[in-house]
Structures are given as C-alpha cells and as structure tokens.
C-alpha cells in the first residue's frame, strides 16, 4: 500500500471575480522512501496541491472533491483536531522563504523548542536537547550558540537549515519541500539539496519536492509530475520525463534549460502567457501556447494515456503520432476511456 494516495483532487478559491479552480483532478501516489518531484511554472497548482494535503489553504479556499489518504486513512474532511496530529508528526513542510517563515522577534531556539513541545510529549529541557540535536543533524555549527540567536543573525542557507530542522522535529513520514532553494545562491542550493538527500536516506522518509527548477528534479527525484493550469499533464520516472518527454509543455520546459549544446545560442522560451484559471478553455489548457496544437486540442481534453509501465501523458500529439505511424494507440487509462486515435 502506498504511503500517500491522492485521487481526483479538486481545490478551488472563491474570489470576487469568480471561482478559481487551482487544483483540477490531480491524482498520484507516493511510496515510502521515495522522492516525488512536482514541476510547473508559477500558478500551475504545485503549492496548492501540497497545502491541500496538509489542509493549510487560505480561508477562501476549500477542497471541493477528491480523496487524500495517508497510510490508508482519509484526510479530506478529517477535521482540524485530526489534522493537528498529522501536521508535523506525519507530514511536515518546508516553505519557500525561510526569512518569512521564521518569526524575527523570537530566537531560533525558542521557535524550535515551541514546535517540539507542541507536537511531542517532551518537557522544555528535553525539547531544548532535541533542538540542539536537530541543529547538529542539519550541520549547523555551534548549535548551543545558535539557539540564542535570531533569524536575522543567520544567512539564507542557515535559516533554511533551521527550517529543515524544525520540519524534522517529529521525524515525519513525509517531508514536503516547497521551493526550498529558490532564494539561495547556487553553492548553498547544492549544499541544501545534498543535506536533504542525506537526511532522506538516514531517516527513510518520503519527500515531495515542489520546484520549477528541472536541475533540482534531476538531482533529487525518483518520479516526476508535470503540472499546468492545475492539472497533471505528464508523469513518470525521472528518466522517462527527461529522456522521453511526451507532452508539448514538458518539451518546452526542456528546451528552455541551458546546456553545453546551447552555449552561445538563444534559448527557446515557451511563447504566450499562463492560462486564466477563471476562464478555463474547453480543450487542453496549454493549447493556446502550443506551436503544434491541433483542432481537437482546442475543443477536447486528451484523456490520460499510458506510454509505458512508468509513463503517463495527456497530449493529443502522442495519439496523432501513433495513428500516423499505424501503431496501436496508447491505452486510455482514464475511467471509462477508450481512445480511437481520431486526433486528425
């Protein structure tokens, strides 16, 4: 049984302009000890998916339908009391900016001790010992001294290490890392990623890595989900996504990465602008920005197709390619599906 199962998750936000469907039918599962990467541009629904799992979305947002099971136990509509026992103990999160996540008016030690006492039965003395142990675990030197210091007295990398220590306080089964290296320079980013890999192996926890950086995904992840406009457009193993991308959006992301072969050449960006979630199109949400969009792409969403055992995609271009070559069309694995290859 998978550690985490998300099935047909829908999360919406009510705004004066209308309903924003930020997450629209997301399904995936996460096994123990694995690292899952969720990739996509800003506004694709990556972070809202994670916040839905922990049920920490804003007051105007709610899970409208779907299922989230942790160790087989349903979390949707579980109630705040139940979720408090889940957050920190079973699922922890590292937010994007450690400076805004840490309270500038309290010392590092105070905040760590408070988190440990909130989620465990340790007294203050035991919590302090555990906090020092955690700081040492994330390779912060002189942890006793650091406990007395404030967030502004630490560099960005050090603050991120403190946030990782806080997230690991209760040895969770799942660690969600929401853009953990966005505000860090390349050298510190590499150190943080290496630290997370070491801790993941040492503690045996699963990680959900949310990022727009495909380099981070290549370095960290076993499996990858590519999201666009609140939906999953492609998912598979890291090798499949990087070496055999099948969705036009994924291909566009790959083309925008600087490589040795593109040195001195102009990068090829994805044209157009992100879709308006208040006015979702009837067809593929990426179609208005896709250079290869066909008529069917504008009017009908492609069902989820199985490329192989390790790879799934929602893109009519794959159906057309197989149809043109006279090959069997990919298996439609959506409920009640049955693609007939009529993408022409």
Secondary structure, DSSP 8 states (H G I E B T S, - for coil): --SEEEEEEEEEEEETTEEEEEEEEEEEEE-TT-EEEEE--TTSSHHHHHHHHHT---TTEEEEEEEEEETTEE-TT--HHHHHHHBTTTEEEE-S-HHHHS-TTSBHHHHHHHHHHHHSS--HHHHHHHHHHHHHHTT-SSHHHHTTSBGGGS-HHHHHHHHHHHHTTT--SEEEEESTTTTS-HHHHHHHHHHHHHHHHHH--EEEEEES-HHHHHHH-SEEEEEETTEEEEEEEHHHHHHS--SHHHHHHHHTS--STTTTS------S----TTS--SS-TTGGG-TT--HHHHHS----EEEETTEEE--HHHHHHHHHTT----EE-STT--------
